[in-house]
Amino acid sequence: MKKNINISNDELLKIDYKNSQILKKFINENGKIVPQRVTNMSRSLHTKITNSIKQARFLSLI
Amino acid sequence: MSNIYETTMIVKPDLANDQLKNLTNSIESFFSENNLTIGYKEDWGIKNLKFSIRKYSKGSFKFIRFTSDTTFPKKLDNFLKFNSDCLRFLIIKSDNGLEDPTQQINKEN
């Protein structure tokens, strides 16, 4: 099942470990990262998302 | 070659004013020993942690951005590792400009 994520192009440029509200869109209710085949993101964007989610987890922001 | 780096630190929430001043002074003096200045500073306040770190459920967050050569971040890493007031820290290369504000300042908790 493809998931529809409401996200604008401006927000995609601002993906960062400090921006926890945007990162929460790519996490399910158990706190797991949603896979790329579900979100339909490009390879380069998905690596950026996963790296910043892991940095935010380390600082316990998510 | 110089880059822009940024660090976020989680400091113990129950520090007295004198201890906080000591910590900030020691960090600033460490920068000046290496002939550098802190470019941009932010205080995110005390936040609830999502999991406990060293038996603390809250932590006060500090944010610093600076320009330096490539050898200095390793020295700063070694300096913060042996600081007992600092619970956790992250040093990474920054994609943003030196004085761009972050989204975390205005947020509560």
Backbone of each chain as nested JSON, in Angstrom:
{
  "chains": [
    {"id": "A", "residues": [
      {"number": 1, "name": "MET", "atoms": {"N": [0.842, -1.209, 0.0], "CA": [0.0, 0.0, 0.0], "C": [0.874, 1.254, 0.0]}},
      {"number": 2, "name": "LYS", "atoms": {"N": [0.613, 2.152, -0.959], "CA": [1.309, 3.438, -0.936], "C": [0.637, 4.363, 0.076]}},
      {"number": 3, "name": "LYS", "atoms": {"N": [1.469, 5.141, 0.745], "CA": [0.934, 6.04, 1.757], "C": [0.993, 7.454, 1.209]}},
      {"number": 4, "name": "ASN", "atoms": {"N": [-0.057, 8.244, 1.457], "CA": [-0.07, 9.621, 0.99], "C": [0.454, 10.532, 2.091]}},
      {"number": 5, "name": "ILE", "atoms": {"N": [1.622, 11.149, 1.861], "CA": [2.218, 12.018, 2.865], "C": [2.039, 13.459, 2.426]}},
      {"number": 6, "name": "ASN", "atoms": {"N": [1.398, 14.256, 3.275], "CA": [1.197, 15.663, 2.953], "C": [2.463, 16.437, 3.293]}},
      {"number": 7, "name": "ILE", "atoms": {"N": [3.264, 16.735, 2.298], "CA": [4.508, 17.461, 2.541], "C": [4.803, 18.343, 1.335]}},
      {"number": 8, "name": "SER", "atoms": {"N": [5.222, 19.576, 1.586], "CA": [5.481, 20.514, 0.498], "C": [6.951, 20.472, 0.104]}},
      {"number": 9, "name": "ASN", "atoms": {"N": [7.266, 21.083, -1.036], "CA": [8.645, 21.09, -1.503], "C": [9.553, 21.902, -0.592]}},
      {"number": 10, "name": "ASP", "atoms": {"N": [8.992, 22.962, 0.023], "CA": [9.77, 23.775, 0.955], "C": [10.231, 22.944, 2.142]}},
      {"number": 11, "name": "GLU", "atoms": {"N": [9.295, 22.096, 2.64], "CA": [9.618, 21.284, 3.813], "C": [10.655, 20.215, 3.477]}},
      {"number": 12, "name": "LEU", "atoms": {"N": [10.614, 19.709, 2.235], "CA": [11.575, 18.685, 1.845], "C": [13.001, 19.235, 1.809]}},
      {"number": 13, "name": "LEU", "atoms": {"N": [13.137, 20.54, 1.513], "CA": [14.468, 21.14, 1.502], "C": [14.997, 21.363, 2.907]}},
      {"number": 14, "name": "LYS", "atoms": {"N": [14.078, 21.446, 3.884], "CA": [14.486, 21.778, 5.246], "C": [14.697, 20.548, 6.124]}},
      {"number": 15, "name": "ILE", "atoms": {"N": [14.773, 19.356, 5.531], "CA": [14.908, 18.14, 6.35], "C": [16.231, 18.173, 7.107]}},
      {"number": 16, "name": "ASP", "atoms": {"N": [16.124, 17.981, 8.427], "CA": [17.257, 18.164, 9.32], "C": [16.927, 17.472, 10.635]}},
      {"number": 17, "name": "TYR", "atoms": {"N": [17.923, 17.156, 11.451], "CA": [17.613, 16.484, 12.714], "C": [16.952, 17.417, 13.724]}},
      {"number": 18, "name": "LYS", "atoms": {"N": [17.074, 18.743, 13.516], "CA": [16.458, 19.699, 14.433], "C": [14.978, 19.885, 14.141]}},
      {"number": 19, "name": "ASN", "atoms": {"N": [14.558, 19.538, 12.906], "CA": [13.185, 19.766, 12.464], "C": [12.324, 18.545, 12.761]}},
      {"number": 20, "name": "SER", "atoms": {"N": [12.007, 18.307, 14.038], "CA": [11.417, 17.013, 14.393], "C": [9.979, 16.871, 13.92]}},
      {"number": 21, "name": "GLN", "atoms": {"N": [9.295, 18.007, 13.651], "CA": [7.898, 17.911, 13.214], "C": [7.784, 17.323, 11.805]}},
      {"number": 22, "name": "ILE", "atoms": {"N": [8.739, 17.661, 10.923], "CA": [8.725, 17.092, 9.574], "C": [9.102, 15.617, 9.626]}},
      {"number": 23, "name": "LEU", "atoms": {"N": [10.081, 15.281, 10.488], "CA": [10.556, 13.893, 10.557], "C": [9.48, 12.958, 11.089]}},
      {"number": 24, "name": "LYS", "atoms": {"N": [8.55, 13.497, 11.912], "CA": [7.505, 12.648, 12.477], "C": [6.554, 12.112, 11.407]}},
      {"number": 25, "name": "LYS", "atoms": {"N": [6.524, 12.763, 10.224], "CA": [5.676, 12.279, 9.134], "C": [6.216, 10.982, 8.538]}},
      {"number": 26, "name": "PHE", "atoms": {"N": [7.525, 10.716, 8.747], "CA": [8.143, 9.527, 8.159], "C": [8.346, 8.42, 9.191]}},
      {"number": 27, "name": "ILE", "atoms": {"N": [7.538, 8.461, 10.259], "CA": [7.659, 7.484, 11.346], "C": [6.28, 6.932, 11.65]}},
      {"number": 28, "name": "ASN", "atoms": {"N": [6.161, 5.608, 11.856], "CA": [4.845, 5.077, 12.199], "C": [4.624, 5.153, 13.718]}},
      {"number": 29, "name": "GLU", "atoms": {"N": [3.483, 4.598, 14.191], "CA": [3.149, 4.823, 15.601], "C": [4.069, 4.077, 16.556]}},
      {"number": 30, "name": "ASN", "atoms": {"N": [4.797, 3.062, 16.044], "CA": [5.756, 2.366, 16.9], "C": [7.126, 3.043, 16.915]}},
      {"number": 31, "name": "GLY", "atoms": {"N": [7.292, 4.13, 16.13], "CA": [8.58, 4.8, 16.082], "C": [9.513, 4.258, 15.023]}},
      {"number": 32, "name": "LYS", "atoms": {"N": [9.006, 3.376, 14.152], "CA": [9.863, 2.821, 13.108], "C": [9.859, 3.704, 11.854]}},
      {"number": 33, "name": "ILE", "atoms": {"N": [10.951, 3.654, 11.093], "CA": [11.055, 4.42, 9.853], "C": [10.19, 3.762, 8.782]}},
      {"number": 34, "name": "VAL", "atoms": {"N": [9.351, 4.567, 8.095], "CA": [8.492, 4.044, 7.033], "C": [9.355, 3.759, 5.8]}},
      {"number": 35, "name": "PRO", "atoms": {"N": [9.22, 2.57, 5.168], "CA": [10.114, 2.224, 4.057], "C": [9.881, 3.069, 2.813]}},
      {"number": 36, "name": "GLN", "atoms": {"N": [10.901, 3.054, 1.945], "CA": [10.903, 3.915, 0.755], "C": [9.815, 3.514, -0.228]}},
      {"number": 37, "name": "ARG", "atoms": {"N": [9.501, 2.186, -0.313], "CA": [8.484, 1.751, -1.273], "C": [7.098, 2.245, -0.88]}},
      {"number": 38, "name": "VAL", "atoms": {"N": [6.903, 2.618, 0.397], "CA": [5.613, 3.131, 0.847], "C": [5.523, 4.639, 0.642]}},
      {"number": 39, "name": "THR", "atoms": {"N": [6.612, 5.366, 0.951], "CA": [6.551, 6.83, 0.891], "C": [6.784, 7.375, -0.507]}},
      {"number": 40, "name": "ASN", "atoms": {"N": [7.377, 6.565, -1.429], "CA": [7.64, 7.014, -2.798], "C": [8.635, 8.163, -2.878]}},
      {"number": 41, "name": "MET", "atoms": {"N": [9.605, 8.228, -1.973], "CA": [10.637, 9.254, -2.047], "C": [11.781, 8.753, -2.927]}},
      {"number": 42, "name": "SER", "atoms": {"N": [12.615, 9.695, -3.414], "CA": [13.777, 9.302, -4.2], "C": [14.85, 8.729, -3.27]}},
      {"number": 43, "name": "ARG", "atoms": {"N": [15.832, 8.034, -3.886], "CA": [16.872, 7.393, -3.085], "C": [17.646, 8.411, -2.248]}},
      {"number": 44, "name": "SER", "atoms": {"N": [18.016, 9.552, -2.882], "CA": [18.856, 10.528, -2.193], "C": [18.096, 11.177, -1.043]}},
      {"number": 45, "name": "LEU", "atoms": {"N": [16.786, 11.445, -1.262], "CA": [15.996, 12.056, -0.188], "C": [15.81, 11.078, 0.968]}},
      {"number": 46, "name": "HIS", "atoms": {"N": [15.596, 9.788, 0.615], "CA": [15.325, 8.811, 1.671], "C": [16.532, 8.598, 2.569]}},
      {"number": 47, "name": "THR", "atoms": {"N": [17.756, 8.617, 1.994], "CA": [18.94, 8.491, 2.84], "C": [19.092, 9.702, 3.743]}},
      {"number": 48, "name": "LYS", "atoms": {"N": [18.747, 10.891, 3.206], "CA": [18.814, 12.106, 4.021], "C": [17.836, 11.998, 5.198]}},
      {"number": 49, "name": "ILE", "atoms": {"N": [16.604, 11.482, 4.905], "CA": [15.588, 11.35, 5.957], "C": [16.036, 10.368, 7.032]}},
      {"number": 50, "name": "THR", "atoms": {"N": [16.54, 9.189, 6.61], "CA": [16.908, 8.173, 7.598], "C": [18.083, 8.621, 8.457]}},
      {"number": 51, "name": "ASN", "atoms": {"N": [19.068, 9.299, 7.823], "CA": [20.209, 9.773, 8.604], "C": [19.772, 10.781, 9.65]}},
      {"number": 52, "name": "SER", "atoms": {"N": [18.876, 11.718, 9.265], "CA": [18.487, 12.749, 10.226], "C": [17.571, 12.184, 11.306]}},
      {"number": 53, "name": "ILE", "atoms": {"N": [16.773, 11.125, 10.977], "CA": [15.957, 10.491, 12.018], "C": [16.858, 9.826, 13.056]}},
      {"number": 54, "name": "LYS", "atoms": {"N": [17.939, 9.181, 12.595], "CA": [18.833, 8.501, 13.534], "C": [19.588, 9.494, 14.404]}},
      {"number": 55, "name": "GLN", "atoms": {"N": [19.934, 10.675, 13.835], "CA": [20.593, 11.702, 14.651], "C": [19.638, 12.27, 15.69]}},
      {"number": 56, "name": "ALA", "atoms": {"N": [18.354, 12.446, 15.307], "CA": [17.371, 12.981, 16.252], "C": [17.06, 11.975, 17.352]}},
      {"number": 57, "name": "ARG", "atoms": {"N": [17.106, 10.672, 17.029], "CA": [16.9, 9.642, 18.054], "C": [18.03, 9.663, 19.072]}},
      {"number": 58, "name": "PHE", "atoms": {"N": [19.262, 9.889, 18.595], "CA": [20.425, 9.907, 19.48], "C": [20.303, 11.025, 20.505]}},
      {"number": 59, "name": "LEU", "atoms": {"N": [19.774, 12.195, 20.079], "CA": [19.604, 13.322, 20.993], "C": [18.255, 13.278, 21.703]}},
      {"number": 60, "name": "SER", "atoms": {"N": [17.479, 12.209, 21.509], "CA": [16.17, 11.989, 22.117], "C": [15.208, 13.151, 21.841]}},
      {"number": 61, "name": "LEU", "atoms": {"N": [15.219, 13.636, 20.589], "CA": [14.256, 14.66, 20.17], "C": [12.991, 14.019, 19.611]}},
      {"number": 62, "name": "ILE", "atoms": {"N": [13.093, 12.752, 19.15], "CA": [11.925, 12.04, 18.598], "C": [11.52, 10.94, 19.573]}}
    ]},
    {"id": "B", "residues": [
      {"number": 1, "name": "MET", "atoms": {"N": [41.73, 24.191, 5.197], "CA": [40.367, 24.3, 4.694], "C": [39.394, 24.416, 5.851]}},
      {"number": 2, "name": "SER", "atoms": {"N": [38.458, 25.381, 5.751], "CA": [37.548, 25.603, 6.886], "C": [36.119, 25.257, 6.492]}},
      {"number": 3, "name": "ASN", "atoms": {"N": [35.393, 24.711, 7.465], "CA": [33.995, 24.338, 7.276], "C": [33.156, 24.931, 8.391]}},
      {"number": 4, "name": "ILE", "atoms": {"N": [31.828, 24.874, 8.19], "CA": [30.907, 25.269, 9.255], "C": [30.461, 24.006, 9.987]}},
      {"number": 5, "name": "TYR", "atoms": {"N": [30.62, 23.996, 11.296], "CA": [30.193, 22.852, 12.102], "C": [29.148, 23.3, 13.11]}},
      {"number": 6, "name": "GLU", "atoms": {"N": [28.348, 22.343, 13.593], "CA": [27.39, 22.678, 14.646], "C": [27.344, 21.568, 15.68]}},
      {"number": 7, "name": "THR", "atoms": {"N": [27.193, 21.958, 16.928], "CA": [27.079, 20.972, 18.0], "C": [25.823, 21.253, 18.822]}},
      {"number": 8, "name": "THR", "atoms": {"N": [25.129, 20.186, 19.214], "CA": [24.062, 20.308, 20.209], "C": [24.472, 19.478, 21.414]}},
      {"number": 9, "name": "MET", "atoms": {"N": [24.296, 20.071, 22.597], "CA": [24.665, 19.388, 23.826], "C": [23.444, 19.25, 24.715]}},
      {"number": 10, "name": "ILE", "atoms": {"N": [23.344, 18.124, 25.427], "CA": [22.351, 17.972, 26.481], "C": [23.093, 18.09, 27.808]}},
      {"number": 11, "name": "VAL", "atoms": {"N": [22.748, 19.144, 28.57], "CA": [23.416, 19.428, 29.837], "C": [22.476, 19.018, 30.962]}},
      {"number": 12, "name": "LYS", "atoms": {"N": [23.046, 18.658, 32.126], "CA": [22.233, 18.297, 33.29], "C": [21.26, 19.415, 33.637]}},
      {"number": 13, "name": "PRO", "atoms": {"N": [19.969, 19.109, 33.919], "CA": [18.978, 20.162, 34.143], "C": [19.039, 20.794, 35.535]}},
      {"number": 14, "name": "ASP", "atoms": {"N": [19.677, 20.122, 36.501], "CA": [19.63, 20.625, 37.875], "C": [20.916, 21.343, 38.283]}},
      {"number": 15, "name": "LEU", "atoms": {"N": [21.615, 21.974, 37.303], "CA": [22.844, 22.686, 37.632], "C": [22.52, 24.04, 38.258]}},
      {"number": 16, "name": "ALA", "atoms": {"N": [23.353, 24.474, 39.227], "CA": [23.198, 25.813, 39.799], "C": [23.765, 26.844, 38.825]}},
      {"number": 17, "name": "ASN", "atoms": {"N": [23.468, 28.133, 39.098], "CA": [23.893, 29.187, 38.178], "C": [25.401, 29.254, 38.046]}},
      {"number": 18, "name": "ASP", "atoms": {"N": [26.115, 29.045, 39.187], "CA": [27.576, 29.129, 39.144], "C": [28.165, 28.01, 38.285]}},
      {"number": 19, "name": "GLN", "atoms": {"N": [27.594, 26.805, 38.433], "CA": [28.112, 25.672, 37.662], "C": [27.881, 25.858, 36.168]}},
      {"number": 20, "name": "LEU", "atoms": {"N": [26.693, 26.446, 35.816], "CA": [26.401, 26.713, 34.398], "C": [27.385, 27.721, 33.835]}},
      {"number": 21, "name": "LYS", "atoms": {"N": [27.687, 28.787, 34.665], "CA": [28.644, 29.799, 34.211], "C": [30.01, 29.178, 34.002]}},
      {"number": 22, "name": "ASN", "atoms": {"N": [30.413, 28.297, 34.952], "CA": [31.705, 27.62, 34.82], "C": [31.799, 26.834, 33.534]}},
      {"number": 23, "name": "LEU", "atoms": {"N": [30.69, 26.117, 33.211], "CA": [30.67, 25.285, 32.004], "C": [30.825, 26.138, 30.749]}},
      {"number": 24, "name": "THR", "atoms": {"N": [30.012, 27.23, 30.661], "CA": [30.086, 28.078, 29.469], "C": [31.443, 28.762, 29.364]}},
      {"number": 25, "name": "ASN", "atoms": {"N": [32.004, 29.173, 30.54], "CA": [33.319, 29.811, 30.505], "C": [34.393, 28.853, 30.045]}},
      {"number": 26, "name": "SER", "atoms": {"N": [34.309, 27.591, 30.499], "CA": [35.34, 26.622, 30.119], "C": [35.272, 26.315, 28.624]}},
      {"number": 27, "name": "ILE", "atoms": {"N": [34.033, 26.262, 28.082], "CA": [33.898, 26.011, 26.642], "C": [34.446, 27.198, 25.845]}},
      {"number": 28, "name": "GLU", "atoms": {"N": [34.113, 28.428, 26.297], "CA": [34.599, 29.607, 25.575], "C": [36.116, 29.716, 25.639]}},
      {"number": 29, "name": "SER", "atoms": {"N": [36.685, 29.382, 26.8], "CA": [38.144, 29.464, 26.925], "C": [38.82, 28.393, 26.064]}},
      {"number": 30, "name": "PHE", "atoms": {"N": [38.142, 27.232, 25.926], "CA": [38.695, 26.183, 25.059], "C": [38.712, 26.638, 23.607]}},
      {"number": 31, "name": "PHE", "atoms": {"N": [37.653, 27.383, 23.201], "CA": [37.637, 27.929, 21.836], "C": [38.756, 28.952, 21.651]}},
      {"number": 32, "name": "SER", "atoms": {"N": [38.928, 29.839, 22.66], "CA": [39.925, 30.903, 22.486], "C": [41.345, 30.348, 22.547]}},
      {"number": 33, "name": "GLU", "atoms": {"N": [41.544, 29.207, 23.248], "CA": [42.876, 28.59, 23.247], "C": [43.28, 28.158, 21.844]}},
      {"number": 34, "name": "ASN", "atoms": {"N": [42.286, 27.739, 21.052], "CA": [42.561, 27.287, 19.692], "C": [42.369, 28.386, 18.652]}},
      {"number": 35, "name": "ASN", "atoms": {"N": [42.334, 29.666, 19.129], "CA": [42.215, 30.833, 18.251], "C": [40.941, 30.806, 17.415]}},
      {"number": 36, "name": "LEU", "atoms": {"N": [39.811, 30.423, 18.041], "CA": [38.526, 30.401, 17.348], "C": [37.498, 31.167, 18.177]}},
      {"number": 37, "name": "THR", "atoms": {"N": [36.398, 31.581, 17.518], "CA": [35.289, 32.206, 18.228], "C": [33.997, 31.465, 17.896]}},
      {"number": 38, "name": "ILE", "atoms": {"N": [33.061, 31.498, 18.85], "CA": [31.759, 30.87, 18.63], "C": [30.935, 31.779, 17.734]}},
      {"number": 39, "name": "GLY", "atoms": {"N": [30.455, 31.237, 16.589], "CA": [29.75, 32.068, 15.623], "C": [28.318, 32.362, 16.023]}},
      {"number": 40, "name": "TYR", "atoms": {"N": [27.605, 31.355, 16.532], "CA": [26.175, 31.514, 16.794], "C": [25.781, 30.609, 17.951]}},
      {"number": 41, "name": "LYS", "atoms": {"N": [24.939, 31.146, 18.837], "CA": [24.575, 30.411, 20.053], "C": [23.061, 30.369, 20.19]}},
      {"number": 42, "name": "GLU", "atoms": {"N": [22.536, 29.27, 20.721], "CA": [21.103, 29.191, 21.006], "C": [20.884, 28.398, 22.276]}},
      {"number": 43, "name": "ASP", "atoms": {"N": [19.821, 28.763, 23.004], "CA": [19.443, 28.009, 24.192], "C": [18.011, 27.516, 23.996]}},
      {"number": 44, "name": "TRP", "atoms": {"N": [17.817, 26.201, 23.898], "CA": [16.485, 25.657, 23.62], "C": [15.691, 25.435, 24.899]}},
      {"number": 45, "name": "GLY", "atoms": {"N": [16.291, 25.651, 26.049], "CA": [15.591, 25.475, 27.321], "C": [15.538, 24.031, 27.766]}},
      {"number": 46, "name": "ILE", "atoms": {"N": [14.816, 23.813, 28.865], "CA": [14.724, 22.462, 29.434], "C": [13.597, 21.699, 28.756]}},
      {"number": 47, "name": "LYS", "atoms": {"N": [13.907, 20.498, 28.26], "CA": [12.916, 19.682, 27.545], "C": [12.801, 18.318, 28.208]}},
      {"number": 48, "name": "ASN", "atoms": {"N": [11.634, 17.676, 28.009], "CA": [11.479, 16.294, 28.433], "C": [12.208, 15.393, 27.449]}},
      {"number": 49, "name": "LEU", "atoms": {"N": [13.047, 14.479, 27.978], "CA": [13.71, 13.512, 27.107], "C": [12.756, 12.361, 26.81]}},
      {"number": 50, "name": "LYS", "atoms": {"N": [12.901, 11.759, 25.617], "CA": [12.01, 10.666, 25.248], "C": [12.403, 9.37, 25.948]}},
      {"number": 51, "name": "PHE", "atoms": {"N": [13.659, 9.27, 26.395], "CA": [14.088, 8.138, 27.226], "C": [15.107, 8.691, 28.207]}},
      {"number": 52, "name": "SER", "atoms": {"N": [15.3, 8.018, 29.34], "CA": [16.167, 8.579, 30.367], "C": [17.634, 8.354, 29.997]}},
      {"number": 53, "name": "ILE", "atoms": {"N": [18.46, 9.395, 30.234], "CA": [19.894, 9.322, 29.985], "C": [20.589, 9.511, 31.323]}},
      {"number": 54, "name": "ARG", "atoms": {"N": [21.355, 8.532, 31.764], "CA": [22.05, 8.554, 33.063], "C": [21.09, 8.942, 34.19]}},
      {"number": 55, "name": "LYS", "atoms": {"N": [19.9, 8.336, 34.187], "CA": [18.86, 8.518, 35.207], "C": [18.278, 9.931, 35.24]}},
      {"number": 56, "name": "TYR", "atoms": {"N": [18.455, 10.72, 34.175], "CA": [17.805, 12.027, 34.068], "C": [16.654, 11.918, 33.064]}},
      {"number": 57, "name": "SER", "atoms": {"N": [15.46, 12.434, 33.46], "CA": [14.334, 12.401, 32.529], "C": [14.159, 13.738, 31.811]}},
      {"number": 58, "name": "LYS", "atoms": {"N": [14.898, 14.779, 32.253], "CA": [14.864, 16.072, 31.563], "C": [16.283, 16.505, 31.242]}},
      {"number": 59, "name": "GLY", "atoms": {"N": [16.414, 17.416, 30.285], "CA": [17.73, 17.927, 29.953], "C": [17.624, 19.306, 29.349]}},
      {"number": 60, "name": "SER", "atoms": {"N": [18.639, 20.154, 29.579], "CA": [18.628, 21.48, 28.953], "C": [19.544, 21.442, 27.743]}},
      {"number": 61, "name": "PHE", "atoms": {"N": [19.007, 21.956, 26.621], "CA": [19.688, 21.83, 25.329], "C": [20.431, 23.117, 24.984]}},
      {"number": 62, "name": "LYS", "atoms": {"N": [21.69, 22.978, 24.567], "CA": [22.49, 24.117, 24.092], "C": [22.926, 23.848, 22.655]}},
      {"number": 63, "name": "PHE", "atoms": {"N": [22.976, 24.918, 21.855], "CA": [23.311, 24.789, 20.439], "C": [24.392, 25.803, 20.07]}},
      {"number": 64, "name": "ILE", "atoms": {"N": [25.425, 25.354, 19.352], "CA": [26.554, 26.214, 18.973], "C": [26.888, 25.967, 17.507]}},
      {"number": 65, "name": "ARG", "atoms": {"N": [27.198, 27.05, 16.774], "CA": [27.675, 26.89, 15.398], "C": [28.979, 27.667, 15.246]}},
      {"number": 66, "name": "PHE", "atoms": {"N": [29.952, 27.112, 14.549], "CA": [31.254, 27.776, 14.425], "C": [31.937, 27.351, 13.133]}},
      {"number": 67, "name": "THR", "atoms": {"N": [32.926, 28.16, 12.711], "CA": [33.746, 27.779, 11.552], "C": [35.128, 27.412, 12.061]}},
      {"number": 68, "name": "SER", "atoms": {"N": [35.67, 26.327, 11.515], "CA": [37.004, 25.902, 11.934], "C": [37.628, 25.03, 10.846]}},
      {"number": 69, "name": "ASP", "atoms": {"N": [38.889, 24.658, 11.081], "CA": [39.523, 23.705, 10.18], "C": [39.086, 22.295, 10.561]}},
      {"number": 70, "name": "THR", "atoms": {"N": [39.606, 21.295, 9.826], "CA": [39.066, 19.947, 10.0], "C": [39.589, 19.237, 11.238]}},
      {"number": 71, "name": "THR", "atoms": {"N": [40.65, 19.746, 11.881], "CA": [41.201, 19.028, 13.032], "C": [40.515, 19.39, 14.345]}},
      {"number": 72, "name": "PHE", "atoms": {"N": [39.872, 20.576, 14.391], "CA": [39.325, 21.045, 15.67], "C": [38.158, 20.206, 16.194]}},
      {"number": 73, "name": "PRO", "atoms": {"N": [37.194, 19.711, 15.372], "CA": [36.076, 18.935, 15.919], "C": [36.506, 17.706, 16.716]}},
      {"number": 74, "name": "LYS", "atoms": {"N": [37.622, 17.07, 16.352], "CA": [38.107, 15.922, 17.117], "C": [38.562, 16.353, 18.504]}},
      {"number": 75, "name": "LYS", "atoms": {"N": [39.2, 17.541, 18.575], "CA": [39.637, 18.06, 19.876], "C": [38.432, 18.379, 20.752]}},
      {"number": 76, "name": "LEU", "atoms": {"N": [37.411, 19.006, 20.145], "CA": [36.195, 19.361, 20.899], "C": [35.482, 18.105, 21.386]}},
      {"number": 77, "name": "ASP", "atoms": {"N": [35.473, 17.07, 20.554], "CA": [34.875, 15.788, 20.93], "C": [35.563, 15.223, 22.174]}},
      {"number": 78, "name": "ASN", "atoms": {"N": [36.906, 15.285, 22.187], "CA": [37.668, 14.783, 23.325], "C": [37.42, 15.619, 24.571]}},
      {"number": 79, "name": "PHE", "atoms": {"N": [37.233, 16.936, 24.375], "CA": [37.006, 17.842, 25.503], "C": [35.643, 17.589, 26.151]}},
      {"number": 80, "name": "LEU", "atoms": {"N": [34.596, 17.409, 25.317], "CA": [33.246, 17.234, 25.863], "C": [33.043, 15.833, 26.435]}},
      {"number": 81, "name": "LYS", "atoms": {"N": [33.81, 14.851, 25.927], "CA": [33.656, 13.472, 26.383], "C": [33.992, 13.343, 27.868]}},
      {"number": 82, "name": "PHE", "atoms": {"N": [34.981, 14.115, 28.33], "CA": [35.421, 14.01, 29.723], "C": [34.795, 15.074, 30.602]}},
      {"number": 83, "name": "ASN", "atoms": {"N": [33.78, 15.79, 30.081], "CA": [33.063, 16.779, 30.88], "C": [31.879, 16.085, 31.556]}},
      {"number": 84, "name": "SER", "atoms": {"N": [31.837, 16.127, 32.892], "CA": [30.818, 15.339, 33.605], "C": [29.446, 16.003, 33.572]}},
      {"number": 85, "name": "ASP", "atoms": {"N": [29.365, 17.323, 33.291], "CA": [28.071, 18.01, 33.257], "C": [27.333, 17.782, 31.945]}},
      {"number": 86, "name": "CYS", "atoms": {"N": [28.051, 17.385, 30.912], "CA": [27.449, 17.193, 29.594], "C": [26.967, 15.745, 29.469]}},
      {"number": 87, "name": "LEU", "atoms": {"N": [25.647, 15.552, 29.321], "CA": [25.107, 14.195, 29.264], "C": [25.359, 13.569, 27.897]}},
      {"number": 88, "name": "ARG", "atoms": {"N": [25.143, 14.327, 26.83], "CA": [25.266, 13.791, 25.48], "C": [25.507, 14.946, 24.514]}},
      {"number": 89, "name": "PHE", "atoms": {"N": [26.215, 14.701, 23.414], "CA": [26.468, 15.763, 22.446], "C": [26.594, 15.17, 21.052]}},
      {"number": 90, "name": "LEU", "atoms": {"N": [26.404, 16.035, 20.049], "CA": [26.512, 15.624, 18.642], "C": [27.22, 16.728, 17.872]}},
      {"number": 91, "name": "ILE", "atoms": {"N": [28.301, 16.393, 17.176], "CA": [29.038, 17.367, 16.354], "C": [28.926, 16.93, 14.901]}},
      {"number": 92, "name": "ILE", "atoms": {"N": [28.339, 17.775, 14.04], "CA": [28.251, 17.426, 12.623], "C": [28.576, 18.637, 11.759]}},
      {"number": 93, "name": "LYS", "atoms": {"N": [28.852, 18.387, 10.494], "CA": [29.067, 19.463, 9.528], "C": [27.707, 20.042, 9.162]}},
      {"number": 94, "name": "SER", "atoms": {"N": [27.611, 21.383, 9.107], "CA": [26.312, 22.026, 8.935], "C": [26.029, 22.326, 7.475]}},
      {"number": 95, "name": "ASP", "atoms": {"N": [24.751, 22.165, 7.076], "CA": [24.335, 22.54, 5.725], "C": [23.86, 23.979, 5.667]}},
      {"number": 96, "name": "ASN", "atoms": {"N": [23.524, 24.559, 6.84], "CA": [22.947, 25.903, 6.879], "C": [24.041, 26.952, 6.971]}},
      {"number": 97, "name": "GLY", "atoms": {"N": [23.623, 28.226, 6.884], "CA": [24.544, 29.33, 7.06], "C": [24.925, 29.479, 8.52]}},
      {"number": 98, "name": "LEU", "atoms": {"N": [25.879, 30.378, 8.773], "CA": [26.422, 30.491, 10.127], "C": [25.388, 31.019, 11.123]}},
      {"number": 99, "name": "GLU", "atoms": {"N": [24.543, 31.953, 10.705], "CA": [23.638, 32.582, 11.668], "C": [22.172, 32.341, 11.342]}},
      {"number": 100, "name": "ASP", "atoms": {"N": [21.848, 31.193, 10.734], "CA": [20.438, 30.86, 10.507], "C": [19.807, 30.362, 11.792]}},
      {"number": 101, "name": "PRO", "atoms": {"N": [18.628, 30.89, 12.18], "CA": [17.973, 30.374, 13.386], "C": [17.381, 28.995, 13.137]}},
      {"number": 102, "name": "THR", "atoms": {"N": [17.307, 28.181, 14.181], "CA": [16.726, 26.842, 14.059], "C": [15.257, 26.869, 14.449]}},
      {"number": 103, "name": "GLN", "atoms": {"N": [14.55, 25.756, 14.13], "CA": [13.108, 25.701, 14.421], "C": [12.822, 25.377, 15.87]}},
      {"number": 104, "name": "GLN", "atoms": {"N": [13.854, 25.013, 16.635], "CA": [13.606, 24.504, 17.98], "C": [13.415, 25.606, 19.01]}},
      {"number": 105, "name": "ILE", "atoms": {"N": [13.777, 26.887, 18.715], "CA": [13.761, 27.911, 19.769], "C": [12.357, 28.201, 20.258]}},
      {"number": 106, "name": "ASN", "atoms": {"N": [11.435, 28.382, 19.28], "CA": [10.095, 28.829, 19.66], "C": [9.23, 27.69, 20.172]}},
      {"number": 107, "name": "LYS", "atoms": {"N": [9.7, 26.445, 19.963], "CA": [8.884, 25.299, 20.339], "C": [8.883, 25.09, 21.845]}},
      {"number": 108, "name": "GLU", "atoms": {"N": [7.723, 24.666, 22.384], "CA": [7.664, 24.331, 23.803], "C": [7.745, 22.83, 23.961]}},
      {"number": 109, "name": "ASN", "atoms": {"N": [8.649, 22.406, 24.823], "CA": [8.925, 20.986, 25.062], "C": [9.288, 20.273, 23.788]}}
    ]}
  ]
}
